[in-house]
Structure formats: structure tokens, C-alpha cells
Amino acid sequence: MKVCVLLSGGMDSVSALHQAASEHEVTSTVSFDYGSKHNASEIPCAKWHADLLGVPHTVIELPFINELFASDLLQTGGDIPDGHYAEDNMKRTVVPFRNGIMLSIAAGFAESRGAEGLVIAAHSGDHAVYPDCRENFMQSISDAIRLGTYAGLQVLRPFIHTDKTGIAKLGAALGVDFSKTWSCYKGGAIHCGTCGTCVERREAFLLSGVADPTVYLATPPLPDAPPC
């Protein structure tokens, strides 16, 4: 199947790209520059992996999100909170309907380039915080995209029932260079080690047994996950 991969540059989407390349014909990748604090750190990683696989990489700018939406993830928002990624305070980093917007745009982009499938790396660990990563949303928008495109474009969600630990294991098996991925929401020169996404990254490598190549500003004890 010819597929387009949504490629942020994080370890999830990069692993999804490498998996897609092993199973499908990846004809394009797309990243979105929407004004997040970490876009400038993440997008070069996306390009690095697309170039590695010889796949075209396109960056689509969505400045209106940073200008009009409320989220601490955005440059116009407040400080990124520290703590476990499943804590309630991480909801401050949710960009309203981000996946809905990006999937809609990516669907038009993918169909315009002859793709039959669109790969997104939403995973089960996102469910606690991000409503537009949950399977009921993903199934609904997948149906809408399939019905709304001449190609009957399929939205492929390879990690929807996999957590970050499983993704780390899979990526390692595929030979992914995780040093060329970015997670930290603060978007500094190196990973902070304490924000929710850094905690999630550190935890995934620890639990998977995969060596963590990341340099962190700090590596305090990992916080416990909140009760379900």
C-alpha cells in the first residue's frame, strides 16, 4: 500500500515511519509547524529520518494554532508542567483538536499524492490525557476520511493498542536511532528530563530494556503514575 506518514520527529512517529517502510511503500511524510515550544527541535529529527529512508518530507505551517488556541504547549502559552505524563496537570499541554485538524489536512495532502493510507502513531498511553488520540475518536475520524476521499483513504493506527514501552522495543528491533528523536515539550537545547514527555520517554526506555541515548538536564527519580 502507498502511504503517507504523519512525522513529528518524536520516537513514536519515527518508529511508525520505520515500521511503515518495512511493510508499505512510503511515498511521503508530513510534519506540522503549529507554534509549539518544541517544533524547532522536533522537525529536524523528522527530516533526518525521512532523508535516511529517501522519502520526501514536507512541513506544513499552521500559525493560526499558536495565535488562536489555548495550550501551554504553544509558544503563546504558559510554562510546561513537570511530573508524570498521566497527571491531570498535563491537560494544560493539550492543543484542542490538534489531531483532528492535522489528520484532516494530512488526508487532503496524502490523497493529492496518490496515497492509499495515512499513518499516525497515536498510542494507548496517550489516552489518559488526549481525547483526540483515543480509539473511539480515531475510528470516527478514520471513517470520515475514508468516506470523504475518492481513494477511500485508510487511517492506519499501528500503535493504538501499544504503549510507549512497546514502541521503544519495536523501534529498537527496527534499528531506529532514537538519539535522532525529540520528546521534550520545553524545547530547550537538550531534553529537560522532568516534563511529562521526558518522564514518559525515560520510563519507556527503562521498562523496555532499550538503552536510552538521550542527554537530559536532570534525571531525578521517576514519579509514580497516578491511580487509574
N, C-alpha and C positions, 0 to 999 in steps of 0.2 A: 504494500500500500504506500502511496506517496503521502507523506505527512509534513506538516509544519509544526515546529516545537516552540512553545512559549518558553523563553530562555531568559530568566532573570540574572543568572550568574551565581545563584546560591547552590548549595550542594544538592538540593532536591531536583531542581530543573536541569542541572548539569548531568546528574545521574540519569534523569529521564531522557535527555538527549542521547547519551551514550547507549542506553538500552534501546531507544528507538532506532538508532543507527545500526544496531545488531539485528533488528527484526524487520525494519521497513526501509524505504528509500526516503531519507530526509531531504526534502527539496528546498526548505527554507527554515530560518529561525527568526524570531522576533522578540525584541526587548522593548519595554516601555519606560521612557524617562518622564515621570509624572511629578517630579519635585520632591521625592523622598530624600531623607537625610543621607541615605546610603547608595543612591543611584550612581553617584560618581565612582564609588568603589566597586559596585556590583557589575555594572555594564561592561567594563573592560574584561572581567572574567568571562562573561558570556561570549564576547567576541573571541577571546583566546581559544575557547573550546570549539566554537564554530569554525574558526580558522584551522584548528588542529584536524578537524574532520573534513575540511574542504567544503563546508556548507555556507551558503550566503547568509549573512546576518544583517538584519535591518533594525534600526532604532526608530520607534515612533514616539514623538514628543506629545505629551498631554499636559500642557502647562495649566490648563483650567482646573485640574485637580488640586494642585498646590494653591492656586489662587482662591478657590471657592469652597473647598471641602475642609471639614474639621477633623484633624487627626494629629497626634503628637509625632507620628512617623514622618510627617511632612515638614519641609523647611519652615513653613509658616506656623507650625505647631509648637507645643511646649517641649520640655525635656523628656527624653526617653527613660522610662522607669527601669529600675533594676529588679531582679527577682526571677522566680520560676515562670516559665512561659505560659503556664496554665492558670496563673493567678488572675484575679478579676482586674487588677490594675493594668494588665496587658491589653485590655479592651481599649485603652487610650491610644494604642497603636493601630487600631483597625481603621482602614480607609474605607468609608462607606461604599459598598457595592463595587469595590475595585475589580474583583474577578468577573463580575457581570459585564462591566464596561470593557475590560480588556479582552474577554472572550468574544464579545460581540464584534469588536474591531478586528481581532485576530481571525475571526471567521470570514469576514469580507476579504481580508488580506490573503488568507490561505486559499480561498476559492479562486481569487484572482490569479493565483499562481499555480492552479491546476492540482492543488492538494485534495486528497480524499479524506484525510484525517487531521485532527488538531490535537496535539499532546499537551496536557497540563499536569504539573507534578503535585497537585494538592494531595495531602496525605492525612492519615487518620489523626495524627497529633494536632492538626490544625483545628479540629472540630470544636474543641473546648472554647476557643476564642473567636474564630472567624465563621460567621454564619454562611458566607458565600464560598466556603470550602467543604461544606457538609454534603453528604451523598444525595440527600433529597433535593438540595439546590442544584447540584451538579447534574443530576438526572433530568431535572426540569429544563435547565438551560441547554443541555445536550439535545433534548427532544426539540426544543425551539430552533436550535441551529440546524439540526437535520431537516426539519420541516421547512425552514426558511432559506435553504440553499438548493440550487439546481443539482449540485453534486451530492446532496444528501450527506453533507459533511458530518463525519463521526467525531465526537469528542472522546478521546482516549484518556483514561484516568488510571494509569498503571499502578499508582501508589495509594489509591483511595482507601484501601484496606490494609495499608502498610504504615508503620510508624517510622520515625526518624532513624531509629536504630537499625531497622531493616533496610532502609535506604543506604545507610553507611556501609552495611555489609554488601549489598548489591553493587554499589558504586565501586567498592574495593575489588570485587570479583571482576568487574568490567575494566579495571585498570584506570579508574578515574584519578586524576591528580587533584586531590582535594585542597592542596595548597593554592590552587588557582580557582578557588571559590570564595564567596564572601557571604557572611551571615549577619554581622553586627549592624544593628539598626542605628547606632550612633554615628557611623560613617566616618570615624577618625582614620588616622594613618594606619593603625593596626586594630585588631579586634579588642574590645574593651574587656571581655571575659565575664561581665556581670549583668548585662542586659538580658532580657528574656530569650532572644535568639542566640546569644552567645552561650547562655546556660543550656539551651536545647542542643546546640552543637557539641559542647563539651560532654554532655550527658550521652549523646548518641555515640560518640567515639568511645567513651568509657564502656558503655554497655555492650557495644558491638565487638569490642576487642580489636578494632581497627586503630592503628597508630594515628594520633592527631598531629598533623603537620602545622597547626595554626600557632602563630605567636600572639599571645594575649598580654594586655597591660597588667591584668591581675587574674589570679586563679584561686580565689577563696573557695572554701568547701561549697559544694553544690547544694543549693537549697532543696528541701523536700518538696515534692509535688503536693499541691493542696488536695484535701479529701474530695472524692467524687461526689 
